[in-house]
């Protein structure tokens, strides 16, 4: 089966492409660095030739809500239009658990726009909401670190290994469209501050952590807002196992 992966040079996209190829599927990698521009649509028609399903694992780097919504809106519209022209039968969107419960976060606003467009589109779809990844906490400290000090919110999360969510996306993409998929999460809840401390220790990074709700993530993300709902699909890899394997980014 020929499956396209949008965002194929990003972390989750690359792992998803690898998972598909491991199962003997033909992968069309879509990325601006590979000559396909999702913002303009240039190269999309050629990239989707013969494609039966597409996984959207794209990301946005902007922090302004309007910019993120505009970016995800434009790229999703271009993807869906090109998929219609190419006869793609299944659009799989990687989304976030709790995306409709969190206000004031630019990335979540952008993901909601993606979901809205996918649900309203003509291409049959599956939306896969995932919890934060095991490397998320350390990533946050890289974003906020100044002179050896990083702020980080004390979020309660149930993180998933990047390779595990990639396996789920590959499995879903090669099956039938399912609409909204159950939440996908790792097996254990964790405190984001402790996750950052332990990951940085394993990676040899010395960063002093300052827990706060006044940084990137506010109190709208407090409590159990980011935890999976009932009937969630629980992936196997624990945070401890991921750390023991070297905490690969």
QUIJO-V128540 format. One record per residue. N is the residue number from 0. RES is the residue in one small letter. SS is DSSP state (H for helix, E for strand, C for the rest). NEAR is the number of other ideal C-beta (glycine too) atoms within 10 Angstrom. D_FIRST is the distance of its C-alpha to the first C-alpha in Angstrom with 1 decimal. Layout:
# QUIJO-V128540
n->{N | N}
res->{RES | RES}
ss->{SS | SS}
near->{NEAR | NEAR}
d_first->{D_FIRST | D_FIRST}
This chain:
# QUIJO-V128540
n->{0 | 1 | 2 | 3 | 4 | 5 | 6 | 7 | 8 | 9 | 10 | 11 | 12 | 13 | 14 | 15 | 16 | 17 | 18 | 19 | 20 | 21 | 22 | 23 | 24 | 25 | 26 | 27 | 28 | 29 | 30 | 31 | 32 | 33 | 34 | 35 | 36 | 37 | 38 | 39 | 40 | 41 | 42 | 43 | 44 | 45 | 46 | 47 | 48 | 49 | 50 | 51 | 52 | 53 | 54 | 55 | 56 | 57 | 58 | 59 | 60 | 61 | 62 | 63 | 64 | 65 | 66 | 67 | 68 | 69 | 70 | 71 | 72 | 73 | 74 | 75 | 76 | 77 | 78 | 79 | 80 | 81 | 82 | 83 | 84 | 85 | 86 | 87 | 88 | 89 | 90 | 91 | 92 | 93 | 94 | 95 | 96 | 97 | 98 | 99 | 100 | 101 | 102 | 103 | 104 | 105 | 106 | 107 | 108 | 109 | 110 | 111 | 112 | 113 | 114 | 115 | 116 | 117 | 118 | 119 | 120 | 121 | 122 | 123 | 124 | 125 | 126 | 127 | 128 | 129 | 130 | 131 | 132 | 133 | 134 | 135 | 136 | 137 | 138 | 139 | 140 | 141 | 142 | 143 | 144 | 145 | 146 | 147 | 148 | 149 | 150 | 151 | 152 | 153 | 154 | 155 | 156 | 157 | 158 | 159 | 160 | 161 | 162 | 163 | 164 | 165 | 166 | 167 | 168 | 169 | 170 | 171 | 172 | 173 | 174 | 175 | 176 | 177 | 178 | 179 | 180 | 181 | 182 | 183 | 184 | 185 | 186 | 187 | 188 | 189 | 190 | 191 | 192 | 193 | 194 | 195 | 196 | 197 | 198 | 199 | 200 | 201 | 202 | 203 | 204 | 205 | 206 | 207 | 208 | 209 | 210 | 211 | 212 | 213 | 214 | 215 | 216 | 217 | 218 | 219 | 220 | 221 | 222 | 223 | 224 | 225 | 226 | 227 | 228 | 229 | 230 | 231 | 232 | 233 | 234 | 235 | 236 | 237 | 238 | 239 | 240 | 241 | 242 | 243 | 244 | 245 | 246 | 247 | 248}
res->{x | x | x | x | x | x | x | x | x | x | x | x | x | x | x | x | x | x | x | x | x | x | x | x | x | x | x | x | x | x | x | x | x | x | x | x | x | x | x | x | x | x | x | x | x | x | x | x | x | x | x | x | x | x | x | x | x | x | x | x | x | x | x | x | x | x | x | x | x | x | x | x | x | x | x | x | x | x | x | x | x | x | x | x | x | x | x | x | x | x | x | x | x | x | x | x | x | x | x | x | x | x | x | x | x | x | x | x | x | x | x | x | x | x | x | x | x | x | x | x | x | x | x | x | x | x | x | x | x | x | x | x | x | x | x | x | x | x | x | x | x | x | x | x | x | x | x | x | x | x | x | x | x | x | x | x | x | x | x | x | x | x | x | x | x | x | x | x | x | x | x | x | x | x | x | x | x | x | x | x | x | x | x | x | x | x | x | x | x | x | x | x | x | x | x | x | x | x | x | x | x | x | x | x | x | x | x | x | x | x | x | x | x | x | x | x | x | x | x | x | x | x | x | x | x | x | x | x | x | x | x | x | x | x | x | x | x | x | x | x | x | x | x | x | x | x | x | x | x}
ss->{C | E | E | E | E | E | C | C | C | C | H | H | H | H | H | H | H | H | H | H | H | H | C | C | C | E | E | E | E | E | C | H | H | H | C | C | C | C | C | C | C | C | C | H | H | H | H | C | C | C | C | C | E | E | E | E | C | C | C | C | C | C | C | C | H | H | H | H | H | H | H | H | H | H | H | H | H | H | H | H | H | H | H | H | H | H | C | C | C | E | E | E | E | E | E | E | C | C | C | C | C | C | C | C | C | H | H | H | H | H | H | H | H | H | H | H | H | H | H | H | C | C | C | C | E | E | E | E | E | E | C | C | E | C | C | H | H | H | H | H | H | H | H | H | C | E | C | C | E | E | E | E | C | C | C | E | E | C | C | E | C | H | H | H | H | H | H | H | H | H | H | H | H | C | C | C | C | C | E | E | C | C | C | E | E | C | C | C | C | E | E | H | H | H | H | H | H | H | H | H | H | H | H | C | C | C | C | E | E | E | E | C | C | C | C | C | C | C | H | H | H | C | C | C | C | C | C | C | C | C | C | C | E | E | C | C | C | C | H | H | H | H | H | H | C | C | C | C | C}
near->{14 | 16 | 25 | 32 | 33 | 29 | 23 | 25 | 14 | 15 | 17 | 22 | 24 | 18 | 22 | 30 | 26 | 17 | 23 | 26 | 13 | 10 | 13 | 7 | 17 | 13 | 20 | 20 | 18 | 30 | 20 | 15 | 8 | 12 | 12 | 24 | 14 | 25 | 11 | 12 | 16 | 14 | 17 | 22 | 13 | 12 | 22 | 24 | 11 | 11 | 23 | 18 | 27 | 29 | 32 | 28 | 25 | 25 | 14 | 17 | 8 | 15 | 12 | 11 | 16 | 11 | 14 | 21 | 19 | 16 | 21 | 26 | 15 | 15 | 24 | 24 | 15 | 19 | 28 | 21 | 16 | 24 | 25 | 14 | 11 | 20 | 12 | 22 | 14 | 23 | 27 | 30 | 25 | 26 | 22 | 20 | 25 | 21 | 19 | 13 | 13 | 20 | 12 | 12 | 19 | 17 | 19 | 21 | 18 | 26 | 24 | 18 | 19 | 24 | 21 | 13 | 19 | 20 | 12 | 9 | 17 | 10 | 20 | 15 | 24 | 21 | 21 | 26 | 23 | 25 | 25 | 23 | 21 | 30 | 20 | 19 | 26 | 22 | 15 | 24 | 23 | 14 | 12 | 19 | 17 | 7 | 6 | 9 | 12 | 21 | 19 | 25 | 19 | 15 | 23 | 15 | 28 | 22 | 29 | 29 | 23 | 22 | 19 | 25 | 25 | 25 | 21 | 20 | 30 | 26 | 14 | 21 | 25 | 17 | 12 | 10 | 16 | 15 | 9 | 13 | 20 | 16 | 22 | 23 | 26 | 27 | 16 | 12 | 16 | 22 | 14 | 24 | 19 | 13 | 24 | 24 | 17 | 17 | 22 | 20 | 13 | 14 | 15 | 6 | 15 | 7 | 19 | 11 | 21 | 13 | 14 | 15 | 15 | 10 | 15 | 17 | 21 | 15 | 11 | 15 | 23 | 14 | 11 | 13 | 15 | 24 | 16 | 23 | 12 | 6 | 7 | 16 | 15 | 15 | 21 | 11 | 18 | 16 | 24 | 12 | 13 | 23 | 16 | 10 | 13 | 9 | 17 | 12 | 13}
d_first->{0.0 | 3.8 | 6.3 | 10.0 | 12.8 | 16.2 | 19.0 | 17.0 | 20.3 | 21.9 | 22.4 | 19.9 | 17.3 | 17.6 | 17.4 | 14.3 | 12.5 | 14.1 | 13.1 | 9.3 | 10.0 | 12.4 | 9.9 | 8.2 | 5.2 | 5.9 | 8.4 | 10.6 | 13.9 | 16.3 | 20.0 | 23.3 | 24.0 | 21.1 | 22.5 | 21.0 | 23.7 | 22.7 | 26.4 | 26.9 | 23.5 | 24.0 | 20.9 | 18.5 | 18.0 | 17.1 | 14.7 | 12.7 | 12.4 | 9.2 | 7.9 | 7.0 | 8.4 | 11.1 | 13.2 | 16.8 | 18.6 | 21.3 | 24.9 | 28.3 | 31.3 | 34.0 | 36.5 | 38.0 | 36.6 | 36.9 | 35.0 | 32.2 | 31.8 | 32.0 | 29.4 | 26.8 | 27.8 | 27.3 | 24.0 | 22.6 | 24.0 | 22.6 | 19.1 | 19.3 | 21.0 | 18.5 | 15.6 | 17.9 | 18.5 | 14.9 | 13.9 | 11.7 | 11.7 | 12.0 | 14.2 | 14.8 | 18.2 | 19.8 | 23.4 | 26.6 | 28.5 | 31.8 | 30.8 | 33.0 | 35.9 | 36.6 | 38.5 | 39.7 | 36.7 | 35.0 | 31.5 | 31.6 | 32.8 | 29.9 | 27.3 | 29.2 | 28.9 | 25.1 | 24.9 | 27.3 | 25.4 | 22.0 | 23.9 | 25.7 | 22.8 | 21.2 | 17.5 | 16.8 | 17.0 | 17.4 | 20.0 | 20.2 | 23.8 | 24.4 | 27.8 | 29.0 | 27.6 | 29.8 | 30.5 | 31.6 | 35.2 | 35.7 | 33.9 | 36.4 | 39.3 | 38.0 | 38.1 | 41.6 | 43.3 | 46.5 | 48.9 | 47.6 | 47.5 | 44.5 | 44.6 | 42.1 | 42.1 | 42.5 | 39.4 | 38.5 | 34.8 | 32.4 | 30.1 | 26.7 | 25.5 | 23.0 | 20.7 | 20.9 | 19.8 | 16.9 | 15.8 | 16.3 | 14.4 | 11.3 | 11.9 | 12.7 | 9.9 | 7.4 | 10.4 | 12.7 | 14.9 | 18.1 | 20.5 | 22.6 | 21.3 | 24.1 | 25.6 | 24.1 | 26.9 | 28.2 | 30.8 | 34.0 | 35.9 | 37.3 | 39.8 | 38.3 | 41.5 | 41.5 | 37.8 | 38.8 | 41.8 | 40.1 | 37.1 | 39.5 | 41.6 | 38.8 | 37.9 | 41.6 | 42.0 | 45.4 | 45.2 | 47.7 | 46.0 | 47.8 | 46.4 | 46.9 | 45.7 | 46.9 | 44.0 | 40.4 | 40.0 | 42.7 | 43.9 | 41.5 | 39.1 | 41.7 | 41.8 | 38.7 | 37.0 | 34.1 | 33.6 | 30.9 | 31.9 | 32.2 | 29.2 | 27.4 | 24.7 | 26.4 | 24.5 | 26.3 | 27.4 | 31.0 | 32.5 | 34.9 | 32.2 | 30.5 | 33.9 | 34.7 | 31.6 | 32.9 | 31.8 | 29.2 | 28.7}
